[in-house]
Amino acid sequence: MNDSSAPDSLATLIAERDVLVLSPHMDDAMLSASSVVLDHPCEVWTVFTGAPRPPQTTSWDLSCGFSDSDATVRARRIEDDAAFAGVTASNRRLGYLEGAYASREQRRLELVDIEGALQAWMDQHPHGLVVAPVCAGRHMPPAPWTSTLERGRRLLNGLKGKRPLATASHEGVHEDLGDSTGVNPPPRDAQPAAVAGASHAVARLGAGGRRILRSGVQRVLHAEYLHRRAKAMDGGLAANPDHVVLRDLALDVAVRHPGVRIAFYEDFPYLWHARGDDEMARLRHGRGFEADRVVMPVDVFRKHERLACYVSQLPVLDTDGRLLDPNELPTEEIYWLVGASDSPSPRS
């Protein structure tokens, strides 16, 4: 990977192309890509901004001082409006549910919608630039059954002569859905596809027997999930599953649009716990592309002025108070610009 302290290549693309910045939550664009958002008339899509029905209460809602999801989302939208006030970048909130609030089936359907929206944008901007999270932070090891399930899925698709949809490859992310920080365990119905697969083996059991067995399998899978998350978060903030699924969707859609360039931003404050370089190296290996590492200078006081609008989030994201102190903010943002001749490959 090339390493460049000169931001000219990325700055030129931003100036010359239509730019879409993908912000998973209401604060990510300002936290991680302020050097793009504050200085350029780009589009920002803030994706996971919806309120579930009926309202829910998670530990993240309570940690932020709210009684339920309605209160949380309402306050965060007001904060987001304030942060973007007077900025030339447009901010479109897509209204999908973040992982803390979404069931497995809701997430599956919403990913199809998000993929369609990205497809439409790239169709309309065939030479655009999409800026997405690289997904810094500590990463959970995959579940031990993930590779077996994926091999089985590929074999089945091969026998049927089908090419899997891009969204099908995100199914493994469902087990890792948690609060917006990736801290909380997922809801019980957000467990891996192995639960559904087990139903075939017990189809001959009575309804009562199936319920008991399914409940037992869910408990085992949930315990194993919590064990892996605890290991990943031992001493650091885990990479956010919402960030991961959005990044992978952008890459999968970009495969079908060779004229579209992709740039990744390093997620803040997750980078304090694990930098994005290792995750970028994994992407390069798995996807088969090269990328320039670009360092963009940051006006930390302008950035701090905008971040200070997110009064409900920053104290919980970093209990040491560094996010509220401009002297503690990084003076640069890191991006990775995928090469023009390198079209990211679908995940194998």
C-alpha positions in Angstrom: 0.0 0.0 0.0 1.3 3.4 -0.9 1.5 5.9 2.0 1.2 9.6 1.2 1.2 12.6 3.5 0.1 14.7 0.6 -3.7 14.9 0.3 -3.6 16.2 -3.3 -5.0 13.1 -5.0 -8.0 12.8 -2.7 -8.6 16.6 -2.6 -8.5 16.7 -6.4 -11.1 13.9 -6.7 -13.3 15.6 -4.1 -13.2 18.8 -6.1 -13.8 17.2 -9.5 -16.4 14.5 -8.7 -19.8 14.1 -7.2 -19.1 12.9 -3.6 -21.3 10.7 -1.4 -20.2 10.3 2.3 -21.8 7.4 4.0 -22.3 8.1 7.7 -23.7 5.1 9.6 -25.1 7.1 12.5 -25.8 10.7 13.4 -22.3 11.8 14.3 -20.0 9.6 12.3 -19.5 12.0 9.3 -18.4 14.8 11.7 -16.3 12.4 13.9 -14.4 10.8 11.1 -14.7 12.7 7.8 -14.9 16.4 8.8 -12.2 17.4 6.4 -14.5 16.3 3.6 -17.9 17.3 5.1 -16.9 20.8 6.4 -15.2 22.0 3.2 -17.0 20.5 0.3 -20.6 20.5 -1.1 -20.9 16.8 -0.9 -23.9 14.6 -0.2 -24.0 12.9 3.3 -26.3 9.9 3.8 -26.8 9.2 7.4 -28.2 5.7 7.2 -29.3 4.3 10.5 -31.5 7.1 11.9 -34.9 5.4 12.4 -37.0 4.9 15.5 -38.4 1.3 16.0 -42.0 0.5 16.5 -42.9 -0.1 19.2 -40.3 1.9 21.0 -37.5 0.0 22.7 -35.2 0.6 25.6 -31.6 -0.5 25.4 -28.7 0.1 27.7 -27.3 2.6 25.2 -30.6 4.7 25.5 -30.3 4.6 29.3 -26.5 5.4 29.2 -27.3 8.5 27.1 -29.9 9.6 29.6 -33.1 8.6 27.7 -36.0 6.5 28.7 -36.5 4.8 25.3 -35.6 4.8 21.6 -38.1 7.5 20.7 -36.5 10.0 23.1 -33.0 9.0 21.9 -33.7 9.3 18.2 -35.6 12.6 18.7 -32.7 14.2 20.6 -30.1 12.8 18.2 -31.9 14.3 15.2 -31.9 17.7 16.8 -28.2 17.4 17.6 -27.5 16.3 14.0 -29.4 19.3 12.6 -27.4 21.6 14.8 -24.1 20.0 13.7 -24.9 20.5 10.0 -26.3 24.0 10.3 -24.6 26.3 7.8 -22.5 23.5 6.3 -22.5 23.3 2.5 -22.8 19.5 2.6 -26.3 18.2 2.4 -27.4 15.7 5.1 -30.0 13.1 4.1 -31.2 10.8 6.9 -32.3 7.5 5.4 -34.3 6.4 8.4 -33.2 2.7 8.7 -32.8 1.0 12.1 -29.5 0.7 13.7 -28.4 -2.8 14.9 -29.6 -2.2 18.5 -33.2 -1.8 17.3 -33.5 -4.1 14.3 -34.6 -7.7 14.2 -32.9 -10.1 11.8 -35.7 -9.9 9.3 -36.0 -6.1 9.5 -32.2 -5.8 8.9 -32.4 -8.2 5.9 -35.1 -6.2 4.2 -33.5 -2.8 5.0 -30.1 -4.0 3.5 -31.9 -4.7 0.3 -33.3 -1.1 0.3 -29.9 0.4 1.1 -28.2 -1.6 -1.6 -30.9 -0.3 -4.1 -30.3 3.3 -3.0 -26.5 2.9 -3.5 -27.1 1.2 -6.9 -29.3 4.2 -8.0 -26.7 6.8 -6.8 -23.9 5.1 -8.6 -26.0 4.7 -11.8 -26.7 8.4 -11.7 -23.1 9.3 -10.8 -21.0 6.9 -12.8 -17.8 8.7 -12.0 -18.6 9.6 -8.4 -16.6 9.2 -5.3 -18.1 7.2 -2.4 -16.5 7.8 1.1 -17.2 5.0 3.6 -15.9 3.8 6.9 -12.9 1.5 6.9 -14.2 0.0 10.3 -11.4 0.7 12.7 -11.7 -0.7 16.2 -11.3 -4.2 17.6 -12.8 -6.9 15.4 -14.6 -10.0 16.7 -13.3 -13.3 15.4 -15.8 -15.1 13.2 -18.1 -17.7 14.7 -16.6 -21.2 14.3 -19.5 -22.2 12.0 -19.3 -19.3 9.7 -16.9 -20.8 7.1 -19.0 -24.1 7.0 -22.2 -22.2 6.4 -20.6 -20.1 3.7 -19.2 -23.1 1.9 -22.6 -24.7 2.1 -24.3 -21.6 0.7 -21.9 -21.4 -2.2 -22.4 -25.1 -3.0 -26.1 -24.7 -2.9 -26.0 -21.6 -5.1 -23.7 -23.4 -7.5 -26.0 -26.3 -7.8 -28.9 -24.0 -8.5 -26.9 -22.0 -11.0 -27.5 -18.8 -9.0 -25.3 -15.8 -8.2 -26.0 -14.8 -4.6 -27.2 -11.3 -4.1 -24.6 -8.9 -2.6 -26.8 -8.7 0.5 -26.6 -12.4 1.1 -22.9 -12.1 2.0 -23.8 -9.8 4.9 -25.8 -12.4 6.8 -22.9 -13.2 9.1 -23.0 -9.7 10.4 -26.5 -10.2 11.9 -25.1 -12.1 14.8 -22.9 -9.1 15.7 -25.6 -6.4 15.9 -25.6 -4.4 19.1 -26.0 -0.9 20.2 -24.5 1.9 18.1 -21.2 1.4 19.8 -21.3 -2.4 19.3 -21.4 -2.8 23.1 -24.7 -4.6 23.7 -25.6 -8.2 22.8 -28.0 -8.6 19.9 -31.7 -9.2 20.3 -32.6 -12.9 20.6 -34.0 -13.0 17.0 -30.8 -11.5 15.6 -28.8 -14.8 15.9 -27.0 -16.5 13.1 -28.5 -18.4 10.2 -27.4 -21.6 11.9 -30.6 -21.4 14.1 -32.7 -21.5 10.9 -30.7 -24.4 9.5 -31.2 -26.4 12.7 -34.9 -26.3 12.1 -34.6 -28.8 9.2 -33.0 -31.4 11.5 -35.9 -31.1 14.0 -38.8 -30.8 11.5 -40.1 -34.2 12.6 -40.3 -33.2 16.2 -43.6 -32.0 17.7 -44.2 -28.3 18.2 -43.2 -28.4 21.8 -40.0 -30.3 21.1 -39.0 -27.9 18.4 -39.5 -24.9 20.7 -37.4 -26.5 23.4 -34.6 -27.5 21.1 -34.6 -24.1 19.2 -34.5 -22.3 22.6 -31.6 -24.4 23.7 -29.7 -23.8 20.4 -30.3 -20.0 20.7 -29.0 -20.0 24.3 -25.8 -21.8 23.2 -25.2 -19.5 20.2 -25.9 -16.4 22.3 -23.4 -17.5 25.0 -20.8 -18.2 22.4 -21.5 -14.8 20.8 -21.0 -13.0 24.1 -17.8 -14.9 24.7 -16.4 -13.7 21.3 -17.5 -10.1 21.9 -16.0 -10.0 25.4 -12.7 -11.2 23.9 -12.8 -8.6 21.1 -13.6 -5.8 23.5 -11.1 -6.7 26.1 -9.3 -3.4 26.5 -10.9 -1.6 23.6 -13.9 -0.5 21.6 -15.1 -3.1 19.1 -15.6 -2.1 15.4 -19.3 -1.2 14.9 -21.3 -3.8 13.1 -23.4 -1.1 11.4 -20.2 0.4 10.0 -19.1 -3.0 8.7 -22.3 -3.8 6.9 -22.5 -0.4 5.3 -18.9 -0.5 4.1 -19.4 -4.0 2.6 -22.6 -3.0 0.8 -20.8 0.0 -0.7 -18.0 -2.3 -1.9 -20.4 -4.8 -3.4 -22.3 -2.3 -5.3 -19.1 -0.5 -6.5 -18.0 -3.8 -8.2 -20.8 -3.1 -10.8 -19.7 0.5 -11.3 -16.0 0.5 -12.4 -16.0 4.3 -12.9 -16.9 5.0 -9.3 -14.0 5.5 -6.9 -14.1 4.4 -3.3 -12.3 6.1 -0.3 -12.4 4.8 3.2 -12.2 7.0 6.3 -10.7 5.8 9.6 -13.5 5.6 12.2 -13.2 7.9 15.2 -13.0 7.3 18.1 -12.7 3.6 17.3 -9.2 4.3 16.0 -8.1 5.0 19.6 -8.6 1.2 20.3 -7.4 -0.3 17.0 -6.2 1.6 14.0 -7.7 1.1 10.6 -4.5 -0.1 8.9 -5.0 -3.7 9.9 -8.6 -3.8 8.7 -7.5 -2.1 5.4 -4.8 -4.8 4.9 -7.5 -7.4 5.4 -9.7 -5.8 2.8 -6.8 -5.5 0.4 -6.1 -9.2 0.7 -9.7 -10.3 0.5 -10.8 -7.9 -2.2 -7.6 -7.7 -4.3 -7.1 -4.0 -4.7 -4.4 -1.4 -3.8 -5.0 1.8 -2.1 -3.2 5.0 -1.2 -3.2 6.0 2.5 -3.9 9.7 2.5 -3.4 12.0 5.5 -5.8 15.0 5.5 -5.2 17.9 7.9 -8.0 18.8 10.3 -9.0 22.2 11.7 -9.6 20.7 15.2 -11.4 23.8 16.5 -13.9 23.8 13.7 -14.4 20.1 14.1 -14.8 20.4 17.9 -17.4 23.1 17.4 -19.5 20.7 15.3 -18.9 17.7 17.5 -20.0 19.6 20.6 -23.5 19.5 19.2 -23.7 15.8 19.9 -24.1 16.3 23.6 -25.9 13.0 24.3 -23.3 10.8 22.5 -19.8 12.0 23.1 -19.6 11.6 26.9 -20.8 8.0 26.5 -18.5 7.2 23.6 -15.5 8.3 25.5 -15.9 8.5 29.3 -12.5 10.1 29.6 -13.9 13.3 28.1 -11.3 13.5 25.3 -14.0 14.0 22.6 -15.2 17.2 24.3 -11.6 18.7 24.5 -10.3 20.2 21.2 -6.7 19.6 22.4 -7.3 15.9 22.5 -8.7 15.6 19.0 -6.4 14.2 16.3 -5.0 16.9 14.0 -5.4 14.7 10.9 -7.9 12.3 9.4 -6.7 9.1 7.6 -8.3 8.0 4.4 -7.5 5.1 1.9 -8.2 5.9 -1.7 -8.8 2.7 -3.8 -6.8 2.8 -7.1 -8.6 3.8 -10.3 -7.6 0.6 -12.0 -8.5 -1.6 -9.1 -12.1 -2.6 -9.1 -12.9 -4.2 -5.7 -13.8 -7.9 -6.1 -16.9 -9.4 -4.5 -16.1 -11.1 -1.3 -15.0 -14.7 -1.7 
